[in-house]
Each structure stands twice: as structure tokens, then as C-alpha cells.
């Protein structure tokens, strides 16, 4: 294809480089050799007058100009594809596809039972592989690399047009204490809260969570007696001690230790935590991927 002297195949090469961030993988996506992709990148740089992609230990990093061009070019290619290509339909009932879903323990706990029940009813031949991640930005890397089809978690620290998101469910925080803790009957104000020994669940290994951020804004600090990466162990730890924890409500409600716990409103203002469905723009129009995301969204409405 040629338009006013510009080879439109370069747009496909640019889009592949933007999504893959790797010359070899981009070449595979477009169906050309690695040298041909390298030559296309050189031509792109000459046409645009910008380096577009800089090499780094993490792969090719797009320049600001490349980020500016990414969505308009991707949209143009989608429009061309919509005109020229008739996509086959997707029959969920007869499908034998396997989807890989990136998620940490909490969204897996909330969504997986309902998701697998829905899949069993709608598409008994479809299987799901769960790929764990703890770092919110790791989900973007996994989507970029094509390791996962979608992810569920909090929003990454930085998003650009290649990663699409949708909020699917939220949860609020509660403070939990053992049933025999004095606060179980009398409640817990901020002064009492600060006198306690606290448990912090931190999948990423940090010793500073949302509660600590809220307290810091008040010029206060709590005493951490225990940090651990497993949030679902926290209720049992609290029920067997006089320590205090502030956790997402579903974690406490569905714990086996729930009968031995009291749930209290946190004495500091904390935001609700919203989990998002994330997917890569290159999979946005794929019929099977669209169906899978639709099932996830429908299940999330009922949690």
C-alpha cells in the first residue's frame, strides 16, 4: 500500500513495535523477518523525524512522539481492518480455547468461583489458567508480552492507549479485632487505635499501606507488629491475638475465623478499593476475547 509516498505497511510495523516493544516479536506479529522489521523501523524514523523507540534493559521504550502517534495509528488500522476483514463468529458452547487470566489472591477469591460456574454453564470446553502477579505494573508487562489475555487488579501507575481498563467491583475497609478484645464491645476511636499493635498484609512486601498514608496526613503513626504477604491469613492471626488489622471487608466476612472476630469501622477515612479488568488494545475486537471479558464483567456484577 502506498499513500502520498508513505508505505502504509509502516503503520502496521509501528503498531506492532508499540504493542510488543521488541523487534523480533513485532516481526512475528506482522509476519516479516527481523531484519525487515529493523529496516521498517529505520524508515519510520526517517519519515517521522524522530527516534520513536529507544533501546533499554526492559525492551524498546517509546518516545513522547511515538506515544502521541500510537492511538491514531492503531485506530486507523482498526478501521481499515473492519472494512476489509470479516471476522469469524465465536461459538462459546463448542469452543476448546484456554484463556490465561492474570490476578492476585484477592480478585481470585472474589471472582473465580462465579467465573468457573458461568464457564461451566456457557462453555464447558473452555479452560482458564491463572497467572499470579503482585506488582500492579507487572500486569502491563504480561499483557504487552502476550503472556495473559486479561488481568484483574488495581490500576497500574501509568497507562497509555495500548492498555484498556474497566472498573468491575469495589470493596471497603473494616478494622477487625478478636471477640474478646475490649474494642469489640466499646468500639475504637483513633486514640485507642494508635495504642494497638497492628497487622499489615502487604503482597508487595512494603511496610506502609493505605492506612499508614491516611495516618501520616494526620501526623500520626501506628505500631506494626507483623507484616505478611498473605491477606487471607490475617483474620486468623487477629482472632488468636489482641492485635488489630484493617482489611478489605470481604476478606473478613468470608474467613473461617469470622465467628471469632468483631468488625469495626476504621477510625480514619479510607477510600474504597476498586478492581479493574485490564486488557491489551490488540485483543479488543477479537471475538473470543470479547466474549471472555463479557463473562468476567457479568460475574463481577453479582459479587
SULVENTA-V667666 format. One record per run of one state. SS is the DSSP state (h for helix, s for strand, l for the rest). FROM is the first residue (numbers start at 1). TO is the last residue. If there is no record, write none. Layout:
# SULVENTA-V667666
<<SS,FROM,TO> <SS,FROM,TO>>
This chain:
# SULVENTA-V667666
<<l,1,1> <s,2,3> <l,4,5> <s,6,7> <l,8,8> <h,9,20> <l,21,22> <h,23,30> <l,31,33> <h,34,48> <l,49,52> <s,53,56> <l,57,58> <s,59,62> <l,63,63> <h,64,84> <l,85,91> <h,92,94> <l,95,97> <s,98,103> <l,104,104> <h,105,122> <l,123,126> <s,127,131> <l,132,137> <h,138,145> <l,146,149> <s,150,153> <l,154,162> <s,163,171> <l,172,172> <s,173,178> <l,179,182> <h,183,186> <l,187,189> <h,190,194> <l,195,196> <s,197,201> <l,202,209> <h,210,217> <l,218,222> <s,223,228> <l,229,230> <h,231,239> <l,240,243> <s,244,248> <h,249,253> <l,254,257> <h,258,260> <s,261,264> <l,265,272> <s,273,280> <h,281,283> <l,284,286> <h,287,301> <l,302,303>>
